[in-house]
């Protein structure tokens, strides 16, 4: 009785959470109905080990730690992902995200280190940082999962405390991972080559940052740009959850970078018609959920003349964090009290705060700064402060503790942002429908765009003309949190990327450095289309980063992208075109791996194990007595066949002889 494992929506944890058997983990199926029912799995059940099926309300730290402590009787766990979010909060992250790689430490105001002042994520239970000796899968709550439940009810469910009778329903999970112990060990094993084709056992986490500028910067000539001053507008791209393939990151990541994309679009025309004195540098950081991989890499590259500008060119930073769950239409302006003890830095920070207050004029969103002595929340800006005191503000929807009850969990999805649509709308109608969430984020995007323009030295008289487009915001929300395979995304990406568009929300787990993730490439194409311009260039020249065969200079200042465009009416053939912009990618891999400092305290050292094929199946198992009887009968048949074969072989001359004719016979 095998389930169709290729239909299961199975999500696997990455290497630091559990270790699975090479041949798969097998256990008798047990659907946990309550926490009190754990006694059957851990003590009283007579058929261990058990493969435990957890409904989402029972996926708690308390139950998981009890299963961990009784792991000799647990073969694995499968968590059923519900179709709706729970009423209570759930965050498998810690109460102090990225506490060891931010700016606050024993040498930078120890009183603020380790979230001593503010526990930013009070609902964090730290489950993602526990190591388990058994595999943990997630299952989509669909028909295949119901088959598993029914198999348990038909064969395994104890009745009135009695032991169920054989045959029993069992499950096998295959999820063997190669790496063990820690990053330093697995990276060392990567270097051990005993064969022509050595097998890697783990890979560093990483991807690419996305960035663009309002004025073209020579990306070939790295390092300091004379007379150049940039205002960095930052947001994070990634998220995470307990399961690596279910990381929707709606509030933790998407709300921020969509706001920044909409703000960049709102600034496209004003920065061309009335360019401000400073350049605005839009940056989207990858891997921030894992100790600031992307931002630490960009700072490292700026320090080592490996980026288009250096830290001396940075005037200030405005970061957009979690802004999708605002209470009373207010955003909070968080600053660093330590760097503000420097009078010149404090002056610039106050100017940025004033620009944000000014930008909120006549908007439905208000701005307010928290207590001066409160530290920064976890943010990419902290990595810049580790390098030097830089003026900056982080925009958040919370004054102190997160308003996000599902921080870094599988429940931080579109439902968490209250993205809803009227019934009976087609997917195309949903794409165009402006939700209340889109309207609220449009106001924040307008605030950000105006503040950036003023901070860059733009004229105050221009601010009222800068407005974000709610249609763009609602399409971005739909594309990232509902369905990336939509008509708008199809038009603005390259033909090669369309096969990666899916009919469900994107996953924002950062992954490993082997290739760019779908969110990274989508954000680059979106940023190019929202800030760049269409140029009359052939496809070959566009893909060769030039405007004509004689052009040798444009590639240093611009990046050209061929997109497939829309199909004209009554036609299925799309009309592609070339987009010229400053949107580029830069490496988002921790410097620790370039420096081979695998135990670094300064940089992220997260790696992910490589694994074999992933699958699962359910089947019926017979009783131990029947198995022994079957084995005995099999051995008996084997011995009997040996004896019969020996007897026949020894009597072959008699059994198979035939009358021979005399050698001198004649005819």
C-alpha positions as CSV (number, residue, x, y, z in Angstrom):
1,X,0.0,0.0,0.0
2,X,2.3,2.7,-1.2
3,X,1.2,6.4,-1.3
4,X,2.1,8.4,-4.4
5,X,5.1,10.1,-2.9
6,X,5.7,12.3,-5.9
7,X,2.3,14.0,-5.2
8,X,3.2,14.8,-1.6
9,X,4.1,18.4,-0.9
10,X,7.1,17.5,1.3
11,X,9.5,20.0,2.7
12,X,12.8,19.1,4.2
13,X,14.7,20.9,6.9
14,X,18.3,21.8,6.1
15,X,21.3,20.1,7.6
16,X,21.7,21.7,11.0
17,X,18.3,20.4,12.2
18,X,18.4,16.6,11.9
19,X,20.2,13.5,10.7
20,X,18.5,10.8,8.8
21,X,19.4,7.2,7.9
22,X,21.0,6.5,4.6
23,X,18.4,3.8,3.9
24,X,15.5,5.9,5.2
25,X,13.8,6.0,8.6
26,X,10.9,3.5,9.1
27,X,8.4,3.6,11.9
28,X,4.8,2.6,12.8
29,X,2.5,5.4,11.9
30,X,1.0,7.3,14.9
31,X,-1.2,10.4,14.5
32,X,-0.8,12.5,17.6
33,X,-4.2,13.6,18.8
34,X,-3.2,15.5,21.9
35,X,-0.2,16.2,24.1
36,X,-1.4,13.6,26.6
37,X,-1.3,11.1,23.7
38,X,2.5,11.4,23.7
39,X,2.8,8.7,26.4
40,X,1.9,6.1,23.7
41,X,4.8,7.2,21.6
42,X,7.3,7.7,24.3
43,X,6.5,4.9,26.8
44,X,3.4,2.6,26.5
45,X,3.2,1.8,22.8
46,X,4.4,-1.7,22.1
47,X,5.5,-1.2,18.5
48,X,8.3,1.4,18.5
49,X,9.8,3.2,16.7
50,X,7.0,5.5,15.7
51,X,6.6,7.8,12.8
52,X,4.6,10.7,14.4
53,X,2.1,12.8,12.4
54,X,1.6,16.2,14.0
55,X,-1.4,18.4,13.3
56,X,-0.3,22.0,13.3
57,X,-1.7,23.0,16.7
58,X,0.5,20.3,18.3
59,X,3.6,21.5,16.5
60,X,5.0,23.3,19.6
61,X,8.3,23.5,21.3
62,X,7.0,21.5,24.3
63,X,5.9,18.5,22.2
64,X,9.0,18.6,19.9
65,X,11.4,18.7,22.8
66,X,9.6,15.7,24.4
67,X,9.9,13.8,21.1
68,X,13.6,14.8,20.9
69,X,14.3,13.5,24.4
70,X,12.6,10.2,23.5
71,X,14.2,9.9,20.1
72,X,15.1,6.3,20.6
73,X,11.3,5.5,20.1
74,X,10.8,8.1,17.4
75,X,11.7,7.4,13.7
76,X,10.6,10.7,12.4
77,X,7.9,13.4,12.4
78,X,5.6,14.8,9.7
79,X,3.9,18.1,10.3
80,X,0.6,18.8,8.5
81,X,0.7,22.4,7.3
82,X,-2.8,23.9,7.7
83,X,-4.7,25.8,5.1
84,X,-5.3,28.7,7.5
85,X,-3.1,30.4,10.1
86,X,-3.6,29.5,13.8
87,X,-5.2,32.0,16.1
88,X,-2.2,32.1,18.5
89,X,1.3,33.3,17.5
90,X,4.1,31.0,16.5
91,X,7.7,31.8,15.8
92,X,10.4,29.1,15.7
93,X,13.2,31.8,15.7
94,X,14.8,33.1,18.9
95,X,13.6,36.1,20.9
96,X,16.7,38.0,19.8
97,X,17.3,37.4,16.1
98,X,20.9,37.6,14.8
99,X,22.1,38.7,18.3
100,X,25.7,37.6,17.8
101,X,26.4,39.3,14.5
102,X,24.7,42.7,14.9
103,X,26.4,45.9,16.1
104,X,25.7,45.6,19.8
105,X,28.3,43.5,21.6
106,X,30.7,43.5,24.6
107,X,32.7,46.3,22.8
108,X,29.7,48.3,21.5
109,X,27.5,49.2,24.4
110,X,27.3,45.9,26.3
111,X,24.2,47.0,28.0
112,X,22.3,46.8,24.7
113,X,23.8,43.5,23.6
114,X,21.8,40.3,23.5
115,X,18.5,42.2,23.5
116,X,19.0,43.2,27.1
117,X,16.9,46.3,26.6
118,X,14.2,44.9,24.2
119,X,13.2,41.4,23.4
120,X,12.3,42.0,19.8
121,X,10.6,38.6,19.1
122,X,8.9,37.6,22.4
123,X,7.0,34.7,20.8
124,X,10.3,33.2,19.6
125,X,10.7,29.6,20.9
126,X,14.1,28.8,19.3
127,X,12.9,25.6,17.8
128,X,14.7,26.3,14.5
129,X,18.0,26.2,16.4
130,X,17.5,22.7,18.0
131,X,19.1,19.6,16.5
132,X,17.0,16.5,16.1
133,X,18.1,12.9,15.5
134,X,15.2,12.1,13.3
135,X,13.9,13.6,10.0
136,X,11.1,16.2,10.1
137,X,8.9,16.7,7.0
138,X,6.0,18.9,6.3
139,X,2.9,17.7,4.5
140,X,0.3,19.8,2.7
141,X,-3.1,19.1,4.1
142,X,-4.6,17.5,1.0
143,X,-6.0,14.2,-0.2
144,X,-2.7,12.3,0.1
145,X,-2.3,13.4,3.7
146,X,-5.9,12.2,4.3
147,X,-4.8,8.8,3.0
148,X,-2.1,8.7,5.7
149,X,-4.7,9.6,8.4
150,X,-7.1,7.0,7.1
151,X,-4.4,4.3,7.2
152,X,-3.7,5.1,10.8
153,X,-7.4,5.0,11.7
154,X,-7.9,1.7,9.9
155,X,-4.9,-0.2,11.3
156,X,-3.1,1.7,14.2
157,X,-5.4,3.7,16.4
158,X,-5.5,2.2,19.9
159,X,-9.1,1.4,21.0
160,X,-9.8,1.8,24.8
161,X,-6.1,1.6,25.5
162,X,-5.7,-1.8,23.8
163,X,-2.8,-2.6,21.5
164,X,-3.8,-2.5,17.8
165,X,-3.6,-5.8,15.9
166,X,-1.4,-6.5,13.0
167,X,-1.1,-5.6,10.1
168,X,0.0,-2.1,11.1
169,X,0.4,0.9,8.9
170,X,4.0,2.1,8.7
171,X,5.8,5.0,7.0
172,X,9.3,5.4,5.6
173,X,11.0,8.7,5.0
174,X,14.1,9.1,2.8
175,X,16.1,12.3,3.5
176,X,19.7,11.4,4.0
177,X,22.1,14.3,4.4
178,X,25.8,14.1,3.9
179,X,27.2,16.7,6.3
180,X,27.4,16.3,10.1
181,X,28.7,18.2,13.1
182,X,29.3,21.8,12.1
183,X,30.5,24.1,9.3
184,X,34.2,23.8,10.0
185,X,34.0,20.0,9.8
186,X,31.9,19.8,6.6
187,X,34.0,22.4,4.8
188,X,37.1,20.5,5.8
189,X,35.6,17.4,4.4
190,X,34.8,19.2,1.1
191,X,38.6,19.7,0.7
192,X,39.4,15.9,1.1
193,X,39.6,14.6,-2.4
194,X,40.2,10.9,-2.7
195,X,38.6,10.4,-6.1
196,X,38.5,12.0,-9.6
197,X,35.0,13.3,-8.9
198,X,35.0,14.3,-5.2
199,X,31.6,14.5,-3.6
200,X,30.8,17.8,-1.7
201,X,29.0,17.4,1.5
202,X,27.8,20.9,2.2
203,X,27.6,24.4,0.7
204,X,27.7,27.9,2.1
205,X,24.3,29.7,2.2
206,X,24.2,32.6,-0.2
207,X,22.7,34.2,-3.2
208,X,23.0,37.7,-4.8
209,X,22.2,41.1,-3.6
210,X,20.2,43.4,-6.0
211,X,21.1,47.0,-6.4
212,X,20.5,50.0,-8.6
213,X,21.2,53.7,-8.5
214,X,19.4,56.9,-9.6
215,X,22.5,57.9,-11.5
216,X,24.6,55.4,-13.3
217,X,27.8,54.3,-11.5
218,X,30.8,52.9,-13.3
219,X,30.6,49.3,-12.1
220,X,33.9,48.3,-13.7
221,X,36.0,50.9,-11.8
222,X,35.5,49.6,-8.3
223,X,36.0,51.5,-5.1
224,X,35.9,55.2,-4.2
225,X,34.1,57.6,-6.6
226,X,35.4,61.1,-6.3
227,X,32.7,63.7,-5.5
228,X,30.1,61.0,-5.3
229,X,27.7,60.9,-2.3
230,X,25.1,58.2,-2.0
231,X,22.0,57.7,0.2
232,X,21.4,53.9,0.7
233,X,17.8,52.8,0.6
234,X,17.8,49.2,1.9
235,X,15.5,46.3,2.4
236,X,16.0,42.5,3.0
237,X,14.9,40.0,0.4
238,X,14.9,36.7,2.3
239,X,13.1,35.0,5.1
240,X,13.1,31.6,6.7
241,X,11.0,29.2,8.7
242,X,11.3,25.8,10.4
243,X,10.9,24.2,7.0
244,X,13.2,25.4,4.2
245,X,10.6,25.2,1.4
246,X,7.8,27.0,3.3
247,X,9.3,30.5,3.9
248,X,6.7,33.0,2.6
249,X,8.2,36.0,4.6
250,X,5.2,38.3,4.0
251,X,5.7,40.7,6.9
252,X,9.4,40.0,7.7
253,X,10.7,40.6,4.2
254,X,8.1,41.1,1.4
255,X,6.4,44.1,3.0
256,X,9.7,46.0,3.2
257,X,11.1,45.2,-0.3
258,X,7.8,45.8,-2.0
259,X,7.6,49.2,-0.4
260,X,11.1,50.0,-1.6
261,X,10.3,48.8,-5.1
262,X,7.3,51.0,-5.2
263,X,9.3,54.0,-3.9
264,X,11.9,53.4,-6.5
265,X,9.3,53.5,-9.2
266,X,7.8,56.7,-7.8
267,X,11.3,58.3,-7.9
268,X,12.0,57.4,-11.5
269,X,10.7,60.5,-13.2
270,X,11.5,63.1,-10.4
271,X,15.1,62.0,-10.2
272,X,15.4,62.5,-14.0
273,X,13.5,65.7,-14.3
274,X,15.1,67.4,-11.2
275,X,18.1,65.3,-10.2
276,X,19.0,65.7,-6.5
277,X,22.6,66.4,-5.5
278,X,23.2,62.9,-4.1
279,X,22.7,59.5,-5.7
280,X,20.1,57.2,-4.2
281,X,21.4,53.6,-4.0
282,X,18.6,51.0,-3.8
283,X,19.9,47.8,-2.2
284,X,18.1,44.5,-1.6
285,X,20.0,42.2,0.7
286,X,19.9,38.4,0.5
287,X,20.6,36.0,3.4
288,X,19.8,38.5,6.2
289,X,17.9,35.9,8.2
290,X,21.1,34.0,8.6
291,X,23.3,36.6,10.4
292,X,23.2,39.3,7.8
293,X,24.9,37.5,4.9
294,X,24.1,40.0,2.2
295,X,24.7,43.3,4.0
296,X,27.9,42.0,5.6
297,X,29.2,41.1,2.2
298,X,28.4,44.5,0.7
299,X,30.1,46.3,3.6
300,X,33.1,43.9,3.2
301,X,33.2,44.6,-0.6
302,X,33.0,48.4,0.1
303,X,35.9,48.2,2.5
304,X,38.0,46.2,0.0
305,X,37.3,48.2,-3.1
306,X,35.2,45.4,-4.6
307,X,32.0,47.4,-5.0
308,X,30.9,50.4,-7.2
309,X,31.4,52.8,-4.3
310,X,33.0,52.6,-0.9
311,X,32.0,53.5,2.6
312,X,33.5,57.0,2.2
313,X,30.8,57.6,-0.5
314,X,28.0,56.6,1.9
315,X,26.2,59.7,3.2
316,X,23.3,58.0,5.1
317,X,21.1,54.9,5.2
318,X,17.3,54.5,5.2
319,X,16.2,50.9,5.8
320,X,12.6,49.7,5.3
321,X,11.9,46.8,7.7
322,X,8.6,45.2,8.7
323,X,5.9,47.8,7.7
324,X,2.9,45.7,6.7
325,X,1.2,45.4,10.1
326,X,0.9,49.0,11.2
327,X,-1.4,49.8,14.1
328,X,-3.0,53.3,14.0
329,X,-1.3,54.1,10.7
330,X,2.1,54.8,12.3
331,X,5.6,53.9,11.4
332,X,8.4,54.1,13.9
333,X,11.8,55.7,13.1
334,X,14.5,53.6,14.9
335,X,18.0,55.0,15.3
336,X,21.2,53.9,17.0
337,X,21.7,55.8,20.3
338,X,25.4,54.8,20.5
339,X,26.5,56.4,17.2
340,X,24.3,59.4,17.9
341,X,26.6,60.3,20.8
342,X,28.8,61.7,18.0
343,X,27.5,65.2,17.4
344,X,28.0,65.2,13.6
345,X,26.3,61.9,13.2
346,X,23.4,63.0,15.5
347,X,22.9,66.1,13.4
348,X,22.6,64.1,10.2
349,X,20.2,61.6,11.9
350,X,18.0,64.4,13.1
351,X,18.0,65.8,9.5
352,X,16.9,62.5,8.2
353,X,14.2,62.2,10.8
354,X,13.0,65.7,9.9
355,X,12.9,64.7,6.3
356,X,10.7,61.7,7.2
357,X,8.3,63.9,9.2
358,X,8.1,66.3,6.3
359,X,7.5,63.5,3.8
360,X,4.5,62.4,5.9
361,X,2.7,65.7,5.4
362,X,-0.8,65.1,4.0
363,X,-0.4,61.3,4.1
364,X,-2.5,58.9,6.1
365,X,0.6,57.6,7.7
366,X,2.4,59.3,10.6
367,X,6.0,59.0,11.8
368,X,7.3,58.8,15.3
369,X,10.6,58.1,16.9
370,X,10.8,55.7,20.0
371,X,12.7,56.5,23.1
372,X,16.2,57.8,22.4
373,X,17.9,55.1,24.6
374,X,16.3,52.2,22.7
375,X,18.7,50.2,20.4
376,X,18.1,49.4,16.8
377,X,16.0,46.4,16.0
378,X,17.7,43.6,14.0
379,X,18.5,45.2,10.7
380,X,21.0,45.3,7.9
381,X,22.0,48.8,9.0
382,X,23.7,47.3,12.0
383,X,26.3,45.8,9.7
384,X,27.2,49.3,8.4
385,X,27.5,50.5,11.9
386,X,29.9,47.8,12.7
387,X,32.2,49.3,10.1
388,X,31.9,52.9,11.1
389,X,29.3,55.4,12.6
390,X,27.0,56.2,9.7
391,X,23.8,58.3,10.0
392,X,20.7,56.1,9.5
393,X,17.1,55.3,10.3
394,X,15.2,52.0,10.2
395,X,11.5,52.1,9.5
396,X,9.3,49.6,11.3
397,X,5.7,49.1,12.2
398,X,6.5,48.4,15.9
399,X,7.8,50.6,18.6
400,X,9.5,47.8,20.6
401,X,8.5,44.1,20.3
402,X,7.4,42.9,16.9
403,X,3.8,43.2,15.9
404,X,4.4,40.2,13.6
405,X,3.2,37.1,15.6
406,X,4.5,34.7,13.0
407,X,8.1,36.0,12.6
408,X,10.2,33.7,10.4
409,X,7.6,31.0,10.3
410,X,5.5,29.2,7.7
411,X,2.5,31.3,8.8
412,X,4.0,34.6,7.8
413,X,2.0,34.6,4.6
414,X,-0.5,36.7,2.7
415,X,-3.1,35.9,5.3
416,X,-0.9,37.4,8.0
417,X,-0.9,40.7,6.0
418,X,-4.7,40.5,5.6
419,X,-4.5,40.2,1.8
420,X,-8.0,39.2,0.8
421,X,-10.0,39.4,-2.4
422,X,-13.8,39.4,-3.2
423,X,-15.2,36.0,-4.1
424,X,-15.4,34.8,-7.7
425,X,-12.6,36.9,-9.0
426,X,-10.4,35.4,-11.7
427,X,-6.6,35.3,-11.2
428,X,-6.3,38.2,-13.6
429,X,-9.0,40.2,-11.7
430,X,-7.2,39.5,-8.4
431,X,-4.0,40.8,-9.9
432,X,-5.6,44.1,-10.7
433,X,-7.7,44.4,-7.5
434,X,-6.3,47.0,-5.1
435,X,-6.5,45.6,-1.6
436,X,-6.5,47.5,1.6
437,X,-3.0,46.2,2.4
438,X,-1.8,47.6,-1.0
439,X,-3.3,51.0,-0.2
440,X,-1.6,51.1,3.2
441,X,1.8,50.1,1.8
442,X,1.4,52.6,-1.0
443,X,1.3,55.3,1.6
444,X,4.5,54.0,3.2
445,X,6.1,53.8,-0.2
446,X,5.2,57.4,-0.9
447,X,6.6,58.4,2.5
448,X,9.9,56.6,1.7
449,X,10.2,58.0,-1.8
450,X,9.7,61.6,-0.7
451,X,12.1,61.2,2.3
452,X,14.7,59.8,0.0
453,X,14.4,62.6,-2.5
454,X,14.7,65.2,0.2
455,X,17.6,63.4,1.9
456,X,19.4,63.2,-1.4
457,X,19.2,67.0,-1.7
458,X,16.1,67.3,-3.8
459,X,13.8,70.4,-3.7
460,X,11.0,70.4,-1.2
461,X,8.7,71.8,-3.8
462,X,8.9,68.6,-5.7
463,X,7.7,66.4,-2.8
464,X,3.9,66.7,-3.5
465,X,4.4,65.4,-7.0
466,X,6.0,62.1,-5.7
467,X,3.4,59.5,-5.3
468,X,3.6,55.7,-5.3
469,X,1.2,53.8,-7.5
470,X,-1.2,51.5,-5.6
471,X,-1.7,49.4,-8.8
472,X,2.0,48.6,-8.8
473,X,1.9,47.7,-5.1
474,X,-1.1,45.4,-5.4
475,X,0.4,43.6,-8.4
476,X,3.7,43.1,-6.4
477,X,1.8,41.7,-3.4
478,X,-0.1,39.3,-5.7
479,X,3.0,38.2,-7.6
480,X,5.1,37.5,-4.5
481,X,2.4,36.3,-2.0
482,X,-0.3,34.7,-4.1
483,X,0.8,33.7,-7.6
484,X,4.1,34.6,-9.3
485,X,2.8,33.1,-12.6
486,X,0.8,36.0,-13.7
487,X,0.5,38.1,-16.8
488,X,2.5,41.1,-15.5
489,X,5.5,39.1,-14.3
490,X,5.4,37.1,-17.5
491,X,5.8,40.4,-19.5
492,X,8.7,41.8,-17.6
493,X,11.0,38.8,-17.3
494,X,13.2,37.0,-19.8
495,X,11.9,34.0,-21.6
496,X,14.3,31.8,-19.6
497,X,12.7,32.8,-16.3
498,X,9.1,32.2,-17.2
499,X,9.4,28.5,-16.5
500,X,10.2,29.3,-12.9
501,X,7.0,31.3,-12.3
502,X,4.6,29.2,-10.2
503,X,0.9,29.2,-9.3
504,X,1.6,29.6,-5.6
505,X,3.5,32.0,-3.4
506,X,7.3,32.2,-3.8
507,X,9.7,30.7,-1.2
508,X,12.1,33.2,0.3
509,X,14.6,30.8,1.9
510,X,18.0,32.0,0.7
511,X,19.4,28.6,-0.5
512,X,23.0,27.9,-1.4
513,X,25.4,29.8,-3.7
514,X,25.1,27.6,-6.7
515,X,22.7,29.8,-8.5
516,X,20.4,32.8,-8.1
517,X,17.0,32.2,-6.6
518,X,13.7,33.1,-8.3
519,X,13.0,36.0,-5.9
520,X,16.4,37.5,-6.6
521,X,16.0,37.4,-10.3
522,X,12.4,38.6,-10.2
523,X,13.4,41.6,-8.0
524,X,16.2,42.5,-10.4
525,X,13.9,42.4,-13.4
526,X,11.2,44.3,-11.5
527,X,13.7,47.0,-10.4
528,X,15.0,47.3,-13.9
529,X,11.5,47.7,-15.3
530,X,10.4,50.1,-12.6
531,X,13.4,52.4,-12.7
532,X,14.9,51.9,-16.2
533,X,13.8,52.7,-19.7
534,X,13.1,50.9,-22.9
535,X,15.7,51.3,-25.6
536,X,15.5,50.5,-29.3
537,X,18.2,47.8,-29.4
538,X,18.2,44.4,-31.1
539,X,18.0,41.3,-28.9
540,X,21.6,40.3,-29.7
541,X,23.0,43.7,-28.8
542,X,20.9,43.8,-25.7
543,X,22.1,40.4,-24.5
544,X,25.7,41.5,-25.4
545,X,25.4,44.6,-23.1
546,X,25.7,47.2,-25.8
547,X,23.5,49.5,-27.9
548,X,25.2,48.8,-31.2
549,X,28.2,46.9,-32.4
550,X,30.5,49.9,-31.8
551,X,29.4,50.5,-28.3
552,X,32.1,49.6,-25.8
553,X,31.2,52.0,-22.9
554,X,27.6,51.5,-22.0
555,X,28.2,48.1,-20.3
556,X,30.2,49.9,-17.6
557,X,27.4,52.2,-16.6
558,X,24.2,50.3,-17.5
559,X,22.8,46.8,-17.5
560,X,20.7,45.6,-20.4
561,X,17.9,43.0,-20.0
562,X,15.8,41.5,-22.8
563,X,12.3,40.8,-21.6
564,X,9.6,38.9,-23.5
565,X,6.9,41.6,-23.3
566,X,3.2,41.1,-24.0
567,X,1.4,39.5,-26.9
568,X,-0.6,41.9,-29.2
569,X,-4.3,41.3,-29.5
570,X,-5.3,38.3,-31.6
571,X,-1.7,37.0,-31.4
572,X,0.2,34.5,-29.4
573,X,3.7,35.8,-30.3
574,X,5.1,38.1,-27.7
575,X,6.9,41.3,-28.7
576,X,10.1,41.4,-26.6
577,X,12.1,44.5,-25.9
578,X,15.3,45.7,-24.2
579,X,15.3,47.5,-20.9
580,X,18.3,49.6,-19.9
581,X,18.8,50.3,-16.2
582,X,21.3,50.3,-13.4
583,X,19.9,47.2,-11.7
584,X,22.7,44.7,-11.1
585,X,23.6,41.7,-8.9
586,X,26.4,41.5,-6.4
587,X,27.6,38.5,-4.5
588,X,25.8,37.7,-1.2
589,X,28.1,35.1,0.3
590,X,29.6,35.5,3.7
591,X,33.2,36.8,3.6
592,X,34.0,34.0,6.1
593,X,34.2,31.5,3.2
594,X,36.5,33.7,1.1
595,X,38.7,34.2,4.1
596,X,38.3,30.5,5.1
597,X,37.4,31.5,8.6
598,X,34.8,28.8,9.2
599,X,34.5,29.6,12.9
600,X,34.3,33.3,12.5
601,X,32.6,35.4,15.1
602,X,32.4,38.4,12.8
603,X,30.6,36.9,9.8
604,X,27.9,34.4,9.1
605,X,29.1,30.8,8.8
606,X,25.8,29.0,7.9
607,X,26.1,26.0,5.5
608,X,23.5,23.6,4.1
609,X,24.1,19.9,3.8
610,X,23.8,18.1,0.4
611,X,21.2,15.3,0.5
612,X,20.1,12.3,-1.5
613,X,16.7,12.0,-3.1
614,X,13.8,12.9,-0.9
615,X,10.7,10.8,-0.8
616,X,8.3,9.0,1.5
617,X,5.9,6.0,1.4
618,X,3.4,4.2,3.6
619,X,2.8,0.4,3.7
620,X,1.5,-2.4,5.9
621,X,3.8,-4.4,8.1
622,X,3.0,-7.9,9.5
623,X,3.5,-9.0,13.1
624,X,6.9,-10.0,14.4
625,X,5.6,-13.6,14.8
626,X,4.4,-13.7,11.2
627,X,7.7,-12.3,10.0
628,X,9.6,-15.0,12.0
629,X,7.3,-17.7,10.6
630,X,7.8,-16.3,7.1
631,X,11.5,-16.3,7.6
632,X,11.5,-19.8,9.0
633,X,9.4,-21.1,6.1
634,X,11.8,-19.4,3.7
635,X,14.8,-20.9,5.4
636,X,13.1,-24.3,5.3
637,X,12.4,-24.0,1.6
638,X,16.0,-22.9,1.0
639,X,17.4,-25.9,2.9
640,X,15.0,-28.3,1.2
641,X,16.1,-26.9,-2.2
642,X,19.8,-27.4,-1.3
643,X,19.1,-31.0,-0.3
644,X,17.0,-31.7,-3.4
645,X,19.7,-30.1,-5.6
646,X,22.4,-32.2,-3.9
647,X,20.4,-35.5,-4.3
648,X,19.6,-34.8,-7.9
649,X,23.2,-33.9,-8.7
650,X,24.6,-37.0,-7.0
651,X,22.1,-39.3,-8.9
652,X,22.4,-37.5,-12.2
653,X,24.0,-40.5,-14.0
654,X,21.0,-42.7,-13.1
655,X,18.2,-40.1,-13.4
656,X,19.4,-38.7,-16.7
657,X,21.2,-41.7,-18.3
658,X,20.0,-43.1,-21.7
659,X,20.9,-46.4,-23.4
660,X,24.2,-46.0,-25.3
661,X,24.8,-47.7,-28.7
662,X,28.0,-49.8,-29.1
663,X,30.9,-48.0,-30.6
664,X,31.3,-50.7,-33.4
665,X,27.7,-50.5,-34.4
666,X,27.2,-50.5,-38.1
667,X,24.3,-49.8,-40.4
